[in-house]
Amino acid sequence: MEKETKTIRKRYSNAEDDIIINYIISNPGNITKSCDELAIQLNRSSRGISIRWYKLSHKKLNKSFITF
């Protein structure tokens, strides 16, 4: 019988949220690059940080940084 593998989802702490918010607000010119740099710093995926940023920006800051 094979063993089931469960995915463990690591939650973001308030400190990590603050780091993400402060870093991207201070460098808003290229959010993708900021997420790549934060991924290394926080040991997370760039995509995960990007998703977290857009959720935080909508929820906490009530802003949208999507530009066309």
mmCIF file of the N, C-alpha and C atoms, coordinates in Angstrom:
data_MODEL
# 
_entry.id   MODEL 
# 
loop_
_atom_site.group_PDB 
_atom_site.id 
_atom_site.type_symbol 
_atom_site.label_atom_id 
_atom_site.label_alt_id 
_atom_site.label_comp_id 
_atom_site.label_asym_id 
_atom_site.label_entity_id 
_atom_site.label_seq_id 
_atom_site.pdbx_PDB_ins_code 
_atom_site.Cartn_x 
_atom_site.Cartn_y 
_atom_site.Cartn_z 
_atom_site.occupancy 
_atom_site.B_iso_or_equiv 
_atom_site.pdbx_formal_charge 
_atom_site.auth_seq_id 
_atom_site.auth_comp_id 
_atom_site.auth_asym_id 
_atom_site.auth_atom_id 
_atom_site.pdbx_PDB_model_num 
ATOM 1   N N  . MET A 1 1  ? 0.839  -1.177 0.000   1.00 0.00 ? 1  MET A N  1 
ATOM 2   C CA . MET A 1 1  ? 0.000  0.000  0.000   1.00 0.00 ? 1  MET A CA 1 
ATOM 3   C C  . MET A 1 1  ? 0.887  1.243  0.000   1.00 0.00 ? 1  MET A C  1 
ATOM 4   N N  . GLU A 1 2  ? 0.592  2.160  -0.902  1.00 0.00 ? 2  GLU A N  1 
ATOM 5   C CA . GLU A 1 2  ? 1.401  3.367  -1.003  1.00 0.00 ? 2  GLU A CA 1 
ATOM 6   C C  . GLU A 1 2  ? 0.991  4.391  0.047   1.00 0.00 ? 2  GLU A C  1 
ATOM 7   N N  . LYS A 1 3  ? 1.970  5.107  0.487   1.00 0.00 ? 3  LYS A N  1 
ATOM 8   C CA . LYS A 1 3  ? 1.754  6.137  1.484   1.00 0.00 ? 3  LYS A CA 1 
ATOM 9   C C  . LYS A 1 3  ? 1.236  7.410  0.807   1.00 0.00 ? 3  LYS A C  1 
ATOM 10  N N  . GLU A 1 4  ? 0.226  8.016  1.372   1.00 0.00 ? 4  GLU A N  1 
ATOM 11  C CA . GLU A 1 4  ? -0.301 9.272  0.835   1.00 0.00 ? 4  GLU A CA 1 
ATOM 12  C C  . GLU A 1 4  ? 0.618  10.412 1.214   1.00 0.00 ? 4  GLU A C  1 
ATOM 13  N N  . THR A 1 5  ? 0.858  11.268 0.241   1.00 0.00 ? 5  THR A N  1 
ATOM 14  C CA . THR A 1 5  ? 1.639  12.460 0.549   1.00 0.00 ? 5  THR A CA 1 
ATOM 15  C C  . THR A 1 5  ? 0.697  13.645 0.601   1.00 0.00 ? 5  THR A C  1 
ATOM 16  N N  . LYS A 1 6  ? 0.819  14.388 1.650   1.00 0.00 ? 6  LYS A N  1 
ATOM 17  C CA . LYS A 1 6  ? -0.019 15.564 1.822   1.00 0.00 ? 6  LYS A CA 1 
ATOM 18  C C  . LYS A 1 6  ? 0.817  16.809 1.606   1.00 0.00 ? 6  LYS A C  1 
ATOM 19  N N  . THR A 1 7  ? 0.228  17.772 0.951   1.00 0.00 ? 7  THR A N  1 
ATOM 20  C CA . THR A 1 7  ? 0.904  19.038 0.754   1.00 0.00 ? 7  THR A CA 1 
ATOM 21  C C  . THR A 1 7  ? 0.719  19.888 1.998   1.00 0.00 ? 7  THR A C  1 
ATOM 22  N N  . ILE A 1 8  ? 1.817  20.367 2.503   1.00 0.00 ? 8  ILE A N  1 
ATOM 23  C CA . ILE A 1 8  ? 1.761  21.239 3.670   1.00 0.00 ? 8  ILE A CA 1 
ATOM 24  C C  . ILE A 1 8  ? 1.854  22.666 3.163   1.00 0.00 ? 8  ILE A C  1 
ATOM 25  N N  . ARG A 1 9  ? 0.855  23.444 3.434   1.00 0.00 ? 9  ARG A N  1 
ATOM 26  C CA . ARG A 1 9  ? 0.839  24.827 2.992   1.00 0.00 ? 9  ARG A CA 1 
ATOM 27  C C  . ARG A 1 9  ? 1.371  25.717 4.088   1.00 0.00 ? 9  ARG A C  1 
ATOM 28  N N  . LYS A 1 10 ? 2.439  26.378 3.771   1.00 0.00 ? 10 LYS A N  1 
ATOM 29  C CA . LYS A 1 10 ? 3.065  27.292 4.715   1.00 0.00 ? 10 LYS A CA 1 
ATOM 30  C C  . LYS A 1 10 ? 2.326  28.618 4.660   1.00 0.00 ? 10 LYS A C  1 
ATOM 31  N N  . ARG A 1 11 ? 1.836  29.058 5.783   1.00 0.00 ? 11 ARG A N  1 
ATOM 32  C CA . ARG A 1 11 ? 1.086  30.315 5.841   1.00 0.00 ? 11 ARG A CA 1 
ATOM 33  C C  . ARG A 1 11 ? 2.043  31.493 5.974   1.00 0.00 ? 11 ARG A C  1 
ATOM 34  N N  . TYR A 1 12 ? 1.579  32.632 5.512   1.00 0.00 ? 12 TYR A N  1 
ATOM 35  C CA . TYR A 1 12 ? 2.369  33.851 5.628   1.00 0.00 ? 12 TYR A CA 1 
ATOM 36  C C  . TYR A 1 12 ? 2.156  34.466 7.007   1.00 0.00 ? 12 TYR A C  1 
ATOM 37  N N  . SER A 1 13 ? 3.251  34.862 7.631   1.00 0.00 ? 13 SER A N  1 
ATOM 38  C CA . SER A 1 13 ? 3.157  35.523 8.934   1.00 0.00 ? 13 SER A CA 1 
ATOM 39  C C  . SER A 1 13 ? 2.918  37.015 8.709   1.00 0.00 ? 13 SER A C  1 
ATOM 40  N N  . ASN A 1 14 ? 2.545  37.701 9.767   1.00 0.00 ? 14 ASN A N  1 
ATOM 41  C CA . ASN A 1 14 ? 2.357  39.155 9.676   1.00 0.00 ? 14 ASN A CA 1 
ATOM 42  C C  . ASN A 1 14 ? 3.661  39.854 9.328   1.00 0.00 ? 14 ASN A C  1 
ATOM 43  N N  . ALA A 1 15 ? 4.766  39.337 9.831   1.00 0.00 ? 15 ALA A N  1 
ATOM 44  C CA . ALA A 1 15 ? 6.068  39.930 9.526   1.00 0.00 ? 15 ALA A CA 1 
ATOM 45  C C  . ALA A 1 15 ? 6.382  39.789 8.034   1.00 0.00 ? 15 ALA A C  1 
ATOM 46  N N  . GLU A 1 16 ? 6.088  38.621 7.461   1.00 0.00 ? 16 GLU A N  1 
ATOM 47  C CA . GLU A 1 16 ? 6.312  38.420 6.026   1.00 0.00 ? 16 GLU A CA 1 
ATOM 48  C C  . GLU A 1 16 ? 5.408  39.336 5.202   1.00 0.00 ? 16 GLU A C  1 
ATOM 49  N N  . ASP A 1 17 ? 4.164  39.482 5.639   1.00 0.00 ? 17 ASP A N  1 
ATOM 50  C CA . ASP A 1 17 ? 3.251  40.396 4.946   1.00 0.00 ? 17 ASP A CA 1 
ATOM 51  C C  . ASP A 1 17 ? 3.797  41.822 4.948   1.00 0.00 ? 17 ASP A C  1 
ATOM 52  N N  . ASP A 1 18 ? 4.312  42.251 6.098   1.00 0.00 ? 18 ASP A N  1 
ATOM 53  C CA . ASP A 1 18 ? 4.872  43.604 6.197   1.00 0.00 ? 18 ASP A CA 1 
ATOM 54  C C  . ASP A 1 18 ? 6.088  43.774 5.295   1.00 0.00 ? 18 ASP A C  1 
ATOM 55  N N  . ILE A 1 19 ? 6.939  42.748 5.225   1.00 0.00 ? 19 ILE A N  1 
ATOM 56  C CA . ILE A 1 19 ? 8.114  42.803 4.350   1.00 0.00 ? 19 ILE A CA 1 
ATOM 57  C C  . ILE A 1 19 ? 7.683  42.930 2.892   1.00 0.00 ? 19 ILE A C  1 
ATOM 58  N N  . ILE A 1 20 ? 6.695  42.137 2.493   1.00 0.00 ? 20 ILE A N  1 
ATOM 59  C CA . ILE A 1 20 ? 6.195  42.177 1.110   1.00 0.00 ? 20 ILE A CA 1 
ATOM 60  C C  . ILE A 1 20 ? 5.626  43.554 0.785   1.00 0.00 ? 20 ILE A C  1 
ATOM 61  N N  . ILE A 1 21 ? 4.781  44.055 1.659   1.00 0.00 ? 21 ILE A N  1 
ATOM 62  C CA . ILE A 1 21 ? 4.149  45.366 1.419   1.00 0.00 ? 21 ILE A CA 1 
ATOM 63  C C  . ILE A 1 21 ? 5.195  46.468 1.324   1.00 0.00 ? 21 ILE A C  1 
ATOM 64  N N  . ASN A 1 22 ? 6.078  46.540 2.306   1.00 0.00 ? 22 ASN A N  1 
ATOM 65  C CA . ASN A 1 22 ? 7.080  47.613 2.337   1.00 0.00 ? 22 ASN A CA 1 
ATOM 66  C C  . ASN A 1 22 ? 8.042  47.535 1.149   1.00 0.00 ? 22 ASN A C  1 
ATOM 67  N N  . TYR A 1 23 ? 8.454  46.328 0.781   1.00 0.00 ? 23 TYR A N  1 
ATOM 68  C CA . TYR A 1 23 ? 9.416  46.172 -0.311  1.00 0.00 ? 23 TYR A CA 1 
ATOM 69  C C  . TYR A 1 23 ? 8.803  46.580 -1.645  1.00 0.00 ? 23 TYR A C  1 
ATOM 70  N N  . ILE A 1 24 ? 7.591  46.132 -1.908  1.00 0.00 ? 24 ILE A N  1 
ATOM 71  C CA . ILE A 1 24 ? 6.977  46.435 -3.200  1.00 0.00 ? 24 ILE A CA 1 
ATOM 72  C C  . ILE A 1 24 ? 6.541  47.899 -3.270  1.00 0.00 ? 24 ILE A C  1 
ATOM 73  N N  . ILE A 1 25 ? 6.077  48.475 -2.181  1.00 0.00 ? 25 ILE A N  1 
ATOM 74  C CA . ILE A 1 25 ? 5.708  49.893 -2.199  1.00 0.00 ? 25 ILE A CA 1 
ATOM 75  C C  . ILE A 1 25 ? 6.948  50.765 -2.428  1.00 0.00 ? 25 ILE A C  1 
ATOM 76  N N  . SER A 1 26 ? 8.078  50.359 -1.883  1.00 0.00 ? 26 SER A N  1 
ATOM 77  C CA . SER A 1 26 ? 9.297  51.148 -2.081  1.00 0.00 ? 26 SER A CA 1 
ATOM 78  C C  . SER A 1 26 ? 9.915  50.937 -3.465  1.00 0.00 ? 26 SER A C  1 
ATOM 79  N N  . ASN A 1 27 ? 9.519  49.870 -4.177  1.00 0.00 ? 27 ASN A N  1 
ATOM 80  C CA . ASN A 1 27 ? 10.018 49.580 -5.518  1.00 0.00 ? 27 ASN A CA 1 
ATOM 81  C C  . ASN A 1 27 ? 8.856  49.234 -6.457  1.00 0.00 ? 27 ASN A C  1 
ATOM 82  N N  . PRO A 1 28 ? 7.934  50.157 -6.705  1.00 0.00 ? 28 PRO A N  1 
ATOM 83  C CA . PRO A 1 28 ? 6.731  49.816 -7.472  1.00 0.00 ? 28 PRO A CA 1 
ATOM 84  C C  . PRO A 1 28 ? 6.933  49.744 -8.988  1.00 0.00 ? 28 PRO A C  1 
ATOM 85  N N  . GLY A 1 29 ? 8.117  50.114 -9.471  1.00 0.00 ? 29 GLY A N  1 
ATOM 86  C CA . GLY A 1 29 ? 8.347  50.166 -10.906 1.00 0.00 ? 29 GLY A CA 1 
ATOM 87  C C  . GLY A 1 29 ? 8.289  48.818 -11.588 1.00 0.00 ? 29 GLY A C  1 
ATOM 88  N N  . ASN A 1 30 ? 8.734  47.772 -10.917 1.00 0.00 ? 30 ASN A N  1 
ATOM 89  C CA . ASN A 1 30 ? 8.742  46.447 -11.503 1.00 0.00 ? 30 ASN A CA 1 
ATOM 90  C C  . ASN A 1 30 ? 8.371  45.434 -10.425 1.00 0.00 ? 30 ASN A C  1 
ATOM 91  N N  . ILE A 1 31 ? 7.096  45.137 -10.335 1.00 0.00 ? 31 ILE A N  1 
ATOM 92  C CA . ILE A 1 31 ? 6.599  44.239 -9.281  1.00 0.00 ? 31 ILE A CA 1 
ATOM 93  C C  . ILE A 1 31 ? 7.135  42.828 -9.472  1.00 0.00 ? 31 ILE A C  1 
ATOM 94  N N  . THR A 1 32 ? 7.272  42.386 -10.718 1.00 0.00 ? 32 THR A N  1 
ATOM 95  C CA . THR A 1 32 ? 7.785  41.044 -10.987 1.00 0.00 ? 32 THR A CA 1 
ATOM 96  C C  . THR A 1 32 ? 9.204  40.897 -10.454 1.00 0.00 ? 32 THR A C  1 
ATOM 97  N N  . LYS A 1 33 ? 10.034 41.880 -10.703 1.00 0.00 ? 33 LYS A N  1 
ATOM 98  C CA . LYS A 1 33 ? 11.419 41.845 -10.208 1.00 0.00 ? 33 LYS A CA 1 
ATOM 99  C C  . LYS A 1 33 ? 11.432 41.871 -8.683  1.00 0.00 ? 33 LYS A C  1 
ATOM 100 N N  . SER A 1 34 ? 10.580 42.675 -8.098  1.00 0.00 ? 34 SER A N  1 
ATOM 101 C CA . SER A 1 34 ? 10.493 42.733 -6.635  1.00 0.00 ? 34 SER A CA 1 
ATOM 102 C C  . SER A 1 34 ? 10.087 41.384 -6.058  1.00 0.00 ? 34 SER A C  1 
ATOM 103 N N  . CYS A 1 35 ? 9.139  40.722 -6.701  1.00 0.00 ? 35 CYS A N  1 
ATOM 104 C CA . CYS A 1 35 ? 8.694  39.401 -6.234  1.00 0.00 ? 35 CYS A CA 1 
ATOM 105 C C  . CYS A 1 35 ? 9.810  38.372 -6.366  1.00 0.00 ? 35 CYS A C  1 
ATOM 106 N N  . ASP A 1 36 ? 10.596 38.467 -7.443  1.00 0.00 ? 36 ASP A N  1 
ATOM 107 C CA . ASP A 1 36 ? 11.736 37.561 -7.612  1.00 0.00 ? 36 ASP A CA 1 
ATOM 108 C C  . ASP A 1 36 ? 12.754 37.753 -6.494  1.00 0.00 ? 36 ASP A C  1 
ATOM 109 N N  . GLU A 1 37 ? 13.042 39.003 -6.153  1.00 0.00 ? 37 GLU A N  1 
ATOM 110 C CA . GLU A 1 37 ? 14.000 39.297 -5.081  1.00 0.00 ? 37 GLU A CA 1 
ATOM 111 C C  . GLU A 1 37 ? 13.460 38.862 -3.720  1.00 0.00 ? 37 GLU A C  1 
ATOM 112 N N  . LEU A 1 38 ? 12.181 39.082 -3.496  1.00 0.00 ? 38 LEU A N  1 
ATOM 113 C CA . LEU A 1 38 ? 11.570 38.661 -2.225  1.00 0.00 ? 38 LEU A CA 1 
ATOM 114 C C  . LEU A 1 38 ? 11.520 37.141 -2.105  1.00 0.00 ? 38 LEU A C  1 
ATOM 115 N N  . ALA A 1 39 ? 11.364 36.453 -3.229  1.00 0.00 ? 39 ALA A N  1 
ATOM 116 C CA . ALA A 1 39 ? 11.315 34.990 -3.214  1.00 0.00 ? 39 ALA A CA 1 
ATOM 117 C C  . ALA A 1 39 ? 12.615 34.422 -2.638  1.00 0.00 ? 39 ALA A C  1 
ATOM 118 N N  . ILE A 1 40 ? 13.725 35.025 -3.012  1.00 0.00 ? 40 ILE A N  1 
ATOM 119 C CA . ILE A 1 40 ? 15.013 34.583 -2.486  1.00 0.00 ? 40 ILE A CA 1 
ATOM 120 C C  . ILE A 1 40 ? 15.119 34.916 -1.000  1.00 0.00 ? 40 ILE A C  1 
ATOM 121 N N  . GLN A 1 41 ? 14.717 36.113 -0.650  1.00 0.00 ? 41 GLN A N  1 
ATOM 122 C CA . GLN A 1 41 ? 14.818 36.577 0.737   1.00 0.00 ? 41 GLN A CA 1 
ATOM 123 C C  . GLN A 1 41 ? 13.923 35.782 1.679   1.00 0.00 ? 41 GLN A C  1 
ATOM 124 N N  . LEU A 1 42 ? 12.699 35.479 1.252   1.00 0.00 ? 42 LEU A N  1 
ATOM 125 C CA . LEU A 1 42 ? 11.729 34.816 2.134   1.00 0.00 ? 42 LEU A CA 1 
ATOM 126 C C  . LEU A 1 42 ? 11.635 33.302 1.930   1.00 0.00 ? 42 LEU A C  1 
ATOM 127 N N  . ASN A 1 43 ? 12.418 32.788 0.990   1.00 0.00 ? 43 ASN A N  1 
ATOM 128 C CA . ASN A 1 43 ? 12.407 31.357 0.680   1.00 0.00 ? 43 ASN A CA 1 
ATOM 129 C C  . ASN A 1 43 ? 11.002 30.886 0.280   1.00 0.00 ? 43 ASN A C  1 
ATOM 130 N N  . ARG A 1 44 ? 10.419 31.624 -0.648  1.00 0.00 ? 44 ARG A N  1 
ATOM 131 C CA . ARG A 1 44 ? 9.098  31.328 -1.187  1.00 0.00 ? 44 ARG A CA 1 
ATOM 132 C C  . ARG A 1 44 ? 9.173  31.409 -2.704  1.00 0.00 ? 44 ARG A C  1 
ATOM 133 N N  . SER A 1 45 ? 8.113  30.996 -3.371  1.00 0.00 ? 45 SER A N  1 
ATOM 134 C CA . SER A 1 45 ? 8.109  31.116 -4.828  1.00 0.00 ? 45 SER A CA 1 
ATOM 135 C C  . SER A 1 45 ? 7.719  32.536 -5.222  1.00 0.00 ? 45 SER A C  1 
ATOM 136 N N  . SER A 1 46 ? 8.264  32.960 -6.348  1.00 0.00 ? 46 SER A N  1 
ATOM 137 C CA . SER A 1 46 ? 7.951  34.291 -6.856  1.00 0.00 ? 46 SER A CA 1 
ATOM 138 C C  . SER A 1 46 ? 6.460  34.415 -7.146  1.00 0.00 ? 46 SER A C  1 
ATOM 139 N N  . ARG A 1 47 ? 5.883  33.378 -7.710  1.00 0.00 ? 47 ARG A N  1 
ATOM 140 C CA . ARG A 1 47 ? 4.452  33.367 -8.020  1.00 0.00 ? 47 ARG A CA 1 
ATOM 141 C C  . ARG A 1 47 ? 3.616  33.482 -6.745  1.00 0.00 ? 47 ARG A C  1 
ATOM 142 N N  . GLY A 1 48 ? 4.023  32.769 -5.690  1.00 0.00 ? 48 GLY A N  1 
ATOM 143 C CA . GLY A 1 48 ? 3.305  32.827 -4.421  1.00 0.00 ? 48 GLY A CA 1 
ATOM 144 C C  . GLY A 1 48 ? 3.338  34.217 -3.807  1.00 0.00 ? 48 GLY A C  1 
ATOM 145 N N  . ILE A 1 49 ? 4.480  34.869 -3.901  1.00 0.00 ? 49 ILE A N  1 
ATOM 146 C CA . ILE A 1 49 ? 4.600  36.226 -3.372  1.00 0.00 ? 49 ILE A CA 1 
ATOM 147 C C  . ILE A 1 49 ? 3.759  37.189 -4.193  1.00 0.00 ? 49 ILE A C  1 
ATOM 148 N N  . SER A 1 50 ? 3.742  36.997 -5.505  1.00 0.00 ? 50 SER A N  1 
ATOM 149 C CA . SER A 1 50 ? 2.935  37.852 -6.375  1.00 0.00 ? 50 SER A CA 1 
ATOM 150 C C  . SER A 1 50 ? 1.453  37.736 -6.025  1.00 0.00 ? 50 SER A C  1 
ATOM 151 N N  . ILE A 1 51 ? 0.991  36.527 -5.853  1.00 0.00 ? 51 ILE A N  1 
ATOM 152 C CA . ILE A 1 51 ? -0.414 36.299 -5.492  1.00 0.00 ? 51 ILE A CA 1 
ATOM 153 C C  . ILE A 1 51 ? -0.706 36.929 -4.132  1.00 0.00 ? 51 ILE A C  1 
ATOM 154 N N  . ARG A 1 52 ? 0.218  36.742 -3.186  1.00 0.00 ? 52 ARG A N  1 
ATOM 155 C CA . ARG A 1 52 ? 0.025  37.311 -1.852  1.00 0.00 ? 52 ARG A CA 1 
ATOM 156 C C  . ARG A 1 52 ? -0.010 38.837 -1.921  1.00 0.00 ? 52 ARG A C  1 
ATOM 157 N N  . TRP A 1 53 ? 0.862  39.445 -2.731  1.00 0.00 ? 53 TRP A N  1 
ATOM 158 C CA . TRP A 1 53 ? 0.899  40.894 -2.877  1.00 0.00 ? 53 TRP A CA 1 
ATOM 159 C C  . TRP A 1 53 ? -0.444 41.421 -3.372  1.00 0.00 ? 53 TRP A C  1 
ATOM 160 N N  . TYR A 1 54 ? -0.996 40.808 -4.409  1.00 0.00 ? 54 TYR A N  1 
ATOM 161 C CA . TYR A 1 54 ? -2.252 41.316 -4.950  1.00 0.00 ? 54 TYR A CA 1 
ATOM 162 C C  . TYR A 1 54 ? -3.408 41.129 -3.967  1.00 0.00 ? 54 TYR A C  1 
ATOM 163 N N  . LYS A 1 55 ? -3.366 40.056 -3.187  1.00 0.00 ? 55 LYS A N  1 
ATOM 164 C CA . LYS A 1 55 ? -4.396 39.890 -2.149  1.00 0.00 ? 55 LYS A CA 1 
ATOM 165 C C  . LYS A 1 55 ? -4.236 40.945 -1.058  1.00 0.00 ? 55 LYS A C  1 
ATOM 166 N N  . LEU A 1 56 ? -3.001 41.188 -0.628  1.00 0.00 ? 56 LEU A N  1 
ATOM 167 C CA . LEU A 1 56 ? -2.752 42.188 0.409   1.00 0.00 ? 56 LEU A CA 1 
ATOM 168 C C  . LEU A 1 56 ? -3.082 43.588 -0.079  1.00 0.00 ? 56 LEU A C  1 
ATOM 169 N N  . SER A 1 57 ? -2.719 43.896 -1.323  1.00 0.00 ? 57 SER A N  1 
ATOM 170 C CA . SER A 1 57 ? -2.951 45.251 -1.831  1.00 0.00 ? 57 SER A CA 1 
ATOM 171 C C  . SER A 1 57 ? -4.441 45.545 -1.935  1.00 0.00 ? 57 SER A C  1 
ATOM 172 N N  . HIS A 1 58 ? -5.207 44.533 -2.224  1.00 0.00 ? 58 HIS A N  1 
ATOM 173 C CA . HIS A 1 58 ? -6.653 44.733 -2.300  1.00 0.00 ? 58 HIS A CA 1 
ATOM 174 C C  . HIS A 1 58 ? -7.275 44.795 -0.907  1.00 0.00 ? 58 HIS A C  1 
ATOM 175 N N  . LYS A 1 59 ? -6.802 43.909 -0.036  1.00 0.00 ? 59 LYS A N  1 
ATOM 176 C CA . LYS A 1 59 ? -7.395 43.776 1.294   1.00 0.00 ? 59 LYS A CA 1 
ATOM 177 C C  . LYS A 1 59 ? -6.943 44.883 2.250   1.00 0.00 ? 59 LYS A C  1 
ATOM 178 N N  . LYS A 1 60 ? -5.633 45.066 2.403   1.00 0.00 ? 60 LYS A N  1 
ATOM 179 C CA . LYS A 1 60 ? -5.116 45.994 3.402   1.00 0.00 ? 60 LYS A CA 1 
ATOM 180 C C  . LYS A 1 60 ? -4.980 47.411 2.879   1.00 0.00 ? 60 LYS A C  1 
ATOM 181 N N  . LEU A 1 61 ? -4.533 47.535 1.650   1.00 0.00 ? 61 LEU A N  1 
ATOM 182 C CA . LEU A 1 61 ? -4.263 48.867 1.128   1.00 0.00 ? 61 LEU A CA 1 
ATOM 183 C C  . LEU A 1 61 ? -5.420 49.429 0.333   1.00 0.00 ? 61 LEU A C  1 
ATOM 184 N N  . ASN A 1 62 ? -6.329 48.555 -0.047  1.00 0.00 ? 62 ASN A N  1 
ATOM 185 C CA . ASN A 1 62 ? -7.490 48.925 -0.859  1.00 0.00 ? 62 ASN A CA 1 
ATOM 186 C C  . ASN A 1 62 ? -7.042 49.654 -2.135  1.00 0.00 ? 62 ASN A C  1 
ATOM 187 N N  . LYS A 1 63 ? -5.963 49.129 -2.732  1.00 0.00 ? 63 LYS A N  1 
ATOM 188 C CA . LYS A 1 63 ? -5.423 49.692 -3.964  1.00 0.00 ? 63 LYS A CA 1 
ATOM 189 C C  . LYS A 1 63 ? -5.249 48.586 -4.979  1.00 0.00 ? 63 LYS A C  1 
ATOM 190 N N  . SER A 1 64 ? -5.218 48.966 -6.209  1.00 0.00 ? 64 SER A N  1 
ATOM 191 C CA . SER A 1 64 ? -4.921 48.035 -7.282  1.00 0.00 ? 64 SER A CA 1 
ATOM 192 C C  . SER A 1 64 ? -3.719 48.566 -8.036  1.00 0.00 ? 64 SER A C  1 
ATOM 193 N N  . PHE A 1 65 ? -2.702 47.738 -8.211  1.00 0.00 ? 65 PHE A N  1 
ATOM 194 C CA . PHE A 1 65 ? -1.502 48.159 -8.901  1.00 0.00 ? 65 PHE A CA 1 
ATOM 195 C C  . PHE A 1 65 ? -1.442 47.565 -10.299 1.00 0.00 ? 65 PHE A C  1 
ATOM 196 N N  . ILE A 1 66 ? -2.566 47.152 -10.821 1.00 0.00 ? 66 ILE A N  1 
ATOM 197 C CA . ILE A 1 66 ? -2.600 46.592 -12.165 1.00 0.00 ? 66 ILE A CA 1 
ATOM 198 C C  . ILE A 1 66 ? -2.650 47.747 -13.142 1.00 0.00 ? 66 ILE A C  1 
ATOM 199 N N  . THR A 1 67 ? -1.709 47.772 -14.058 1.00 0.00 ? 67 THR A N  1 
ATOM 200 C CA . THR A 1 67 ? -1.671 48.819 -15.077 1.00 0.00 ? 67 THR A CA 1 
ATOM 201 C C  . THR A 1 67 ? -1.710 48.190 -16.452 1.00 0.00 ? 67 THR A C  1 
ATOM 202 N N  . PHE A 1 68 ? -2.252 48.902 -17.378 1.00 0.00 ? 68 PHE A N  1 
ATOM 203 C CA . PHE A 1 68 ? -2.336 48.401 -18.757 1.00 0.00 ? 68 PHE A CA 1 
ATOM 204 C C  . PHE A 1 68 ? -1.570 49.297 -19.683 1.00 0.00 ? 68 PHE A C  1 
# 
